[in-house]
Amino acid sequence: GGAEQIANNVTPAYNRERFHEAHDLLIKAWTVPGPWRWEGEHYQQRVVNPWAVPLQQPHPPVWVPGITSKETIEFAARRRYPYVCLNTTLEDTKRIWSY
């Protein structure tokens, strides 16, 4: 989003890539004991060593919020995550669910 782009000095062109990588990093941190290294395209962490791990196994439920982005709906569907429509019209909501 806008505030995060400004705070992190990043271009919005890579928002989706950054989101996908952050998702993968978080899921790994929830499921793989550390320490390990993360050398991604957008995030580099020399040492990841999660010590406060979730009680839910394999990890807590992930819900994906969105408006009407087809790409986000596909992301959620591929991973079988619930997609939460945020403030969409009834017509848009019907279109999202039919998609």
PyMOL CGO cylinders between C-alpha atoms (Angstrom):
from pymol import cmd
from pymol.cgo import CYLINDER

trace = [
    CYLINDER, 0.00, 0.00, 0.00, 0.87, 3.66, -0.29, 0.3, 1, 1, 1, 1, 1, 1,
    CYLINDER, 0.87, 3.66, -0.29, 2.22, 4.33, 3.22, 0.3, 1, 1, 1, 1, 1, 1,
    CYLINDER, 2.22, 4.33, 3.22, 4.37, 1.20, 3.17, 0.3, 1, 1, 1, 1, 1, 1,
    CYLINDER, 4.37, 1.20, 3.17, 5.85, 2.12, -0.22, 0.3, 1, 1, 1, 1, 1, 1,
    CYLINDER, 5.85, 2.12, -0.22, 6.88, 5.55, 1.04, 0.3, 1, 1, 1, 1, 1, 1,
    CYLINDER, 6.88, 5.55, 1.04, 8.24, 4.23, 4.35, 0.3, 1, 1, 1, 1, 1, 1,
    CYLINDER, 8.24, 4.23, 4.35, 10.30, 1.54, 2.62, 0.3, 1, 1, 1, 1, 1, 1,
    CYLINDER, 10.30, 1.54, 2.62, 11.27, 3.61, -0.42, 0.3, 1, 1, 1, 1, 1, 1,
    CYLINDER, 11.27, 3.61, -0.42, 9.98, 1.00, -2.89, 0.3, 1, 1, 1, 1, 1, 1,
    CYLINDER, 9.98, 1.00, -2.89, 8.27, 1.32, -6.22, 0.3, 1, 1, 1, 1, 1, 1,
    CYLINDER, 8.27, 1.32, -6.22, 4.68, 0.04, -6.42, 0.3, 1, 1, 1, 1, 1, 1,
    CYLINDER, 4.68, 0.04, -6.42, 5.56, -1.96, -9.54, 0.3, 1, 1, 1, 1, 1, 1,
    CYLINDER, 5.56, -1.96, -9.54, 6.93, -4.72, -7.30, 0.3, 1, 1, 1, 1, 1, 1,
    CYLINDER, 6.93, -4.72, -7.30, 4.14, -4.81, -4.69, 0.3, 1, 1, 1, 1, 1, 1,
    CYLINDER, 4.14, -4.81, -4.69, 2.77, -8.19, -5.78, 0.3, 1, 1, 1, 1, 1, 1,
    CYLINDER, 2.77, -8.19, -5.78, 6.26, -9.76, -5.95, 0.3, 1, 1, 1, 1, 1, 1,
    CYLINDER, 6.26, -9.76, -5.95, 7.04, -8.40, -2.49, 0.3, 1, 1, 1, 1, 1, 1,
    CYLINDER, 7.04, -8.40, -2.49, 3.73, -9.72, -1.14, 0.3, 1, 1, 1, 1, 1, 1,
    CYLINDER, 3.73, -9.72, -1.14, 4.37, -13.22, -2.52, 0.3, 1, 1, 1, 1, 1, 1,
    CYLINDER, 4.37, -13.22, -2.52, 7.89, -13.32, -1.14, 0.3, 1, 1, 1, 1, 1, 1,
    CYLINDER, 7.89, -13.32, -1.14, 6.80, -12.02, 2.26, 0.3, 1, 1, 1, 1, 1, 1,
    CYLINDER, 6.80, -12.02, 2.26, 4.10, -14.70, 2.34, 0.3, 1, 1, 1, 1, 1, 1,
    CYLINDER, 4.10, -14.70, 2.34, 6.64, -17.44, 1.60, 0.3, 1, 1, 1, 1, 1, 1,
    CYLINDER, 6.64, -17.44, 1.60, 9.05, -16.09, 4.22, 0.3, 1, 1, 1, 1, 1, 1,
    CYLINDER, 9.05, -16.09, 4.22, 6.32, -15.99, 6.87, 0.3, 1, 1, 1, 1, 1, 1,
    CYLINDER, 6.32, -15.99, 6.87, 5.07, -19.51, 6.11, 0.3, 1, 1, 1, 1, 1, 1,
    CYLINDER, 5.07, -19.51, 6.11, 8.62, -20.83, 6.30, 0.3, 1, 1, 1, 1, 1, 1,
    CYLINDER, 8.62, -20.83, 6.30, 9.21, -19.01, 9.59, 0.3, 1, 1, 1, 1, 1, 1,
    CYLINDER, 9.21, -19.01, 9.59, 6.07, -20.64, 10.97, 0.3, 1, 1, 1, 1, 1, 1,
    CYLINDER, 6.07, -20.64, 10.97, 6.94, -24.15, 9.79, 0.3, 1, 1, 1, 1, 1, 1,
    CYLINDER, 6.94, -24.15, 9.79, 10.73, -24.62, 9.59, 0.3, 1, 1, 1, 1, 1, 1,
    CYLINDER, 10.73, -24.62, 9.59, 12.91, -24.54, 12.71, 0.3, 1, 1, 1, 1, 1, 1,
    CYLINDER, 12.91, -24.54, 12.71, 15.82, -22.15, 12.57, 0.3, 1, 1, 1, 1, 1, 1,
    CYLINDER, 15.82, -22.15, 12.57, 18.32, -20.90, 12.21, 0.3, 1, 1, 1, 1, 1, 1,
    CYLINDER, 18.32, -20.90, 12.21, 18.29, -20.47, 8.43, 0.3, 1, 1, 1, 1, 1, 1,
    CYLINDER, 18.29, -20.47, 8.43, 19.06, -17.76, 5.91, 0.3, 1, 1, 1, 1, 1, 1,
    CYLINDER, 19.06, -17.76, 5.91, 16.61, -16.03, 3.57, 0.3, 1, 1, 1, 1, 1, 1,
    CYLINDER, 16.61, -16.03, 3.57, 18.08, -14.58, 0.39, 0.3, 1, 1, 1, 1, 1, 1,
    CYLINDER, 18.08, -14.58, 0.39, 15.08, -13.49, -1.65, 0.3, 1, 1, 1, 1, 1, 1,
    CYLINDER, 15.08, -13.49, -1.65, 14.58, -11.02, -4.45, 0.3, 1, 1, 1, 1, 1, 1,
    CYLINDER, 14.58, -11.02, -4.45, 13.18, -8.34, -2.11, 0.3, 1, 1, 1, 1, 1, 1,
    CYLINDER, 13.18, -8.34, -2.11, 14.08, -9.51, 1.40, 0.3, 1, 1, 1, 1, 1, 1,
    CYLINDER, 14.08, -9.51, 1.40, 17.42, -10.67, 2.73, 0.3, 1, 1, 1, 1, 1, 1,
    CYLINDER, 17.42, -10.67, 2.73, 17.67, -12.02, 6.26, 0.3, 1, 1, 1, 1, 1, 1,
    CYLINDER, 17.67, -12.02, 6.26, 21.06, -13.29, 7.40, 0.3, 1, 1, 1, 1, 1, 1,
    CYLINDER, 21.06, -13.29, 7.40, 19.58, -15.25, 10.27, 0.3, 1, 1, 1, 1, 1, 1,
    CYLINDER, 19.58, -15.25, 10.27, 15.98, -16.32, 10.75, 0.3, 1, 1, 1, 1, 1, 1,
    CYLINDER, 15.98, -16.32, 10.75, 15.57, -18.20, 14.00, 0.3, 1, 1, 1, 1, 1, 1,
    CYLINDER, 15.57, -18.20, 14.00, 11.92, -18.22, 15.10, 0.3, 1, 1, 1, 1, 1, 1,
    CYLINDER, 11.92, -18.22, 15.10, 11.60, -19.05, 18.78, 0.3, 1, 1, 1, 1, 1, 1,
    CYLINDER, 11.60, -19.05, 18.78, 7.96, -18.02, 19.33, 0.3, 1, 1, 1, 1, 1, 1,
    CYLINDER, 7.96, -18.02, 19.33, 6.25, -20.44, 16.99, 0.3, 1, 1, 1, 1, 1, 1,
    CYLINDER, 6.25, -20.44, 16.99, 2.51, -20.87, 16.47, 0.3, 1, 1, 1, 1, 1, 1,
    CYLINDER, 2.51, -20.87, 16.47, 0.62, -23.57, 18.32, 0.3, 1, 1, 1, 1, 1, 1,
    CYLINDER, 0.62, -23.57, 18.32, -1.52, -24.34, 15.26, 0.3, 1, 1, 1, 1, 1, 1,
    CYLINDER, -1.52, -24.34, 15.26, -0.02, -26.91, 12.95, 0.3, 1, 1, 1, 1, 1, 1,
    CYLINDER, -0.02, -26.91, 12.95, 1.25, -26.61, 10.35, 0.3, 1, 1, 1, 1, 1, 1,
    CYLINDER, 1.25, -26.61, 10.35, 0.57, -22.88, 10.86, 0.3, 1, 1, 1, 1, 1, 1,
    CYLINDER, 0.57, -22.88, 10.86, -2.26, -20.48, 11.76, 0.3, 1, 1, 1, 1, 1, 1,
    CYLINDER, -2.26, -20.48, 11.76, -5.02, -20.02, 9.20, 0.3, 1, 1, 1, 1, 1, 1,
    CYLINDER, -5.02, -20.02, 9.20, -4.26, -17.49, 6.50, 0.3, 1, 1, 1, 1, 1, 1,
    CYLINDER, -4.26, -17.49, 6.50, -7.07, -15.31, 5.17, 0.3, 1, 1, 1, 1, 1, 1,
    CYLINDER, -7.07, -15.31, 5.17, -6.52, -13.07, 2.16, 0.3, 1, 1, 1, 1, 1, 1,
    CYLINDER, -6.52, -13.07, 2.16, -8.40, -9.75, 2.04, 0.3, 1, 1, 1, 1, 1, 1,
    CYLINDER, -8.40, -9.75, 2.04, -8.95, -7.86, -1.17, 0.3, 1, 1, 1, 1, 1, 1,
    CYLINDER, -8.95, -7.86, -1.17, -11.26, -5.79, -3.30, 0.3, 1, 1, 1, 1, 1, 1,
    CYLINDER, -11.26, -5.79, -3.30, -11.55, -7.20, -6.82, 0.3, 1, 1, 1, 1, 1, 1,
    CYLINDER, -11.55, -7.20, -6.82, -8.04, -8.10, -7.93, 0.3, 1, 1, 1, 1, 1, 1,
    CYLINDER, -8.04, -8.10, -7.93, -8.15, -11.23, -10.07, 0.3, 1, 1, 1, 1, 1, 1,
    CYLINDER, -8.15, -11.23, -10.07, -4.51, -11.94, -9.21, 0.3, 1, 1, 1, 1, 1, 1,
    CYLINDER, -4.51, -11.94, -9.21, -5.19, -11.87, -5.49, 0.3, 1, 1, 1, 1, 1, 1,
    CYLINDER, -5.19, -11.87, -5.49, -8.22, -14.13, -5.87, 0.3, 1, 1, 1, 1, 1, 1,
    CYLINDER, -8.22, -14.13, -5.87, -6.08, -16.61, -7.82, 0.3, 1, 1, 1, 1, 1, 1,
    CYLINDER, -6.08, -16.61, -7.82, -3.33, -16.41, -5.17, 0.3, 1, 1, 1, 1, 1, 1,
    CYLINDER, -3.33, -16.41, -5.17, -5.84, -17.29, -2.44, 0.3, 1, 1, 1, 1, 1, 1,
    CYLINDER, -5.84, -17.29, -2.44, -7.53, -20.02, -4.48, 0.3, 1, 1, 1, 1, 1, 1,
    CYLINDER, -7.53, -20.02, -4.48, -4.25, -21.75, -5.40, 0.3, 1, 1, 1, 1, 1, 1,
    CYLINDER, -4.25, -21.75, -5.40, -3.39, -22.01, -1.72, 0.3, 1, 1, 1, 1, 1, 1,
    CYLINDER, -3.39, -22.01, -1.72, -6.95, -22.78, -0.60, 0.3, 1, 1, 1, 1, 1, 1,
    CYLINDER, -6.95, -22.78, -0.60, -7.03, -19.65, 1.59, 0.3, 1, 1, 1, 1, 1, 1,
    CYLINDER, -7.03, -19.65, 1.59, -10.35, -17.94, 2.29, 0.3, 1, 1, 1, 1, 1, 1,
    CYLINDER, -10.35, -17.94, 2.29, -10.71, -14.76, 0.24, 0.3, 1, 1, 1, 1, 1, 1,
    CYLINDER, -10.71, -14.76, 0.24, -12.37, -11.92, 2.15, 0.3, 1, 1, 1, 1, 1, 1,
    CYLINDER, -12.37, -11.92, 2.15, -14.12, -9.30, 0.00, 0.3, 1, 1, 1, 1, 1, 1,
    CYLINDER, -14.12, -9.30, 0.00, -13.58, -5.84, 1.45, 0.3, 1, 1, 1, 1, 1, 1,
    CYLINDER, -13.58, -5.84, 1.45, -16.33, -3.30, 0.88, 0.3, 1, 1, 1, 1, 1, 1,
    CYLINDER, -16.33, -3.30, 0.88, -17.26, -4.65, -2.56, 0.3, 1, 1, 1, 1, 1, 1,
    CYLINDER, -17.26, -4.65, -2.56, -20.58, -4.08, -4.23, 0.3, 1, 1, 1, 1, 1, 1,
    CYLINDER, -20.58, -4.08, -4.23, -23.03, -6.95, -4.44, 0.3, 1, 1, 1, 1, 1, 1,
    CYLINDER, -23.03, -6.95, -4.44, -22.32, -7.24, -8.17, 0.3, 1, 1, 1, 1, 1, 1,
    CYLINDER, -22.32, -7.24, -8.17, -18.56, -7.34, -7.64, 0.3, 1, 1, 1, 1, 1, 1,
    CYLINDER, -18.56, -7.34, -7.64, -18.95, -9.90, -4.85, 0.3, 1, 1, 1, 1, 1, 1,
    CYLINDER, -18.95, -9.90, -4.85, -21.04, -12.15, -7.10, 0.3, 1, 1, 1, 1, 1, 1,
    CYLINDER, -21.04, -12.15, -7.10, -18.43, -11.80, -9.86, 0.3, 1, 1, 1, 1, 1, 1,
    CYLINDER, -18.43, -11.80, -9.86, -15.61, -12.67, -7.43, 0.3, 1, 1, 1, 1, 1, 1,
    CYLINDER, -15.61, -12.67, -7.43, -17.40, -15.80, -6.18, 0.3, 1, 1, 1, 1, 1, 1,
    CYLINDER, -17.40, -15.80, -6.18, -18.30, -16.93, -9.68, 0.3, 1, 1, 1, 1, 1, 1,
    CYLINDER, -18.30, -16.93, -9.68, -14.68, -16.49, -10.71, 0.3, 1, 1, 1, 1, 1, 1,
]
cmd.load_cgo(trace, "trace")
